[in-house]
C-alpha cells in the first residue's frame, strides 16, 4: 500500500505528464491550424483578396512576423480597403514583430470610419460611404472583440 506522501507524489507526476501531453497536443493542433490557414502579406486588404461582398462571413489568415504596417481606415470597424494584418495589430490581436493568426468578419458599409492611434498604429477616418463593406477583427474564439469606439451604422444595415 502506498503512503499518502508517495501517493501525492505519484499524482503530481501523473498530472505533470498529462499536462505535458495536453500542451504537446495543443501545440500540434495550433501548428496544423496555422498550416491550413493561408498566409497573407501586411499590405493585403479584404478588397485585394476579393472578400468585400462576403457579408457576415468569417475568414482566417496568418500574418507573417516582422511585418511592415500599411494603411488602415477605421477603429474597431475597418474599411475593406484596409490592411488586414495592420488592423489586427491596431486592435492588439497580433504584434508587428511576431505576426500571428487573424480572424475577420465582413460587415456592411458604415456612415463613417473613426481614426485613432492604438498599439502605436495610426488609422485614418473617412466620411460618407466610399466602400461597400467593412470588416471587424474577431478574437481567438471567433467572437467579436469588445468595441473601443462608437461607430455609426447605416440605417437598415445592422452590425
Buried (B, 14 or more C-beta within 10 A) or exposed (E): EEEEEEEEEEEEEEEEEEEEEEEEEEEEEEEEEEEEBEEBBBBBBBBBBEBBEBBEEEBBBBBEEEBEBBBBBBBBBBBBBBBBBBBBBBBEBBBBEEBBBBBBBBBBBBBBBBBBEBEEBEBBEBEEBEBEBBBBBBEEEEEEBEEEEEBEBBEEBEB
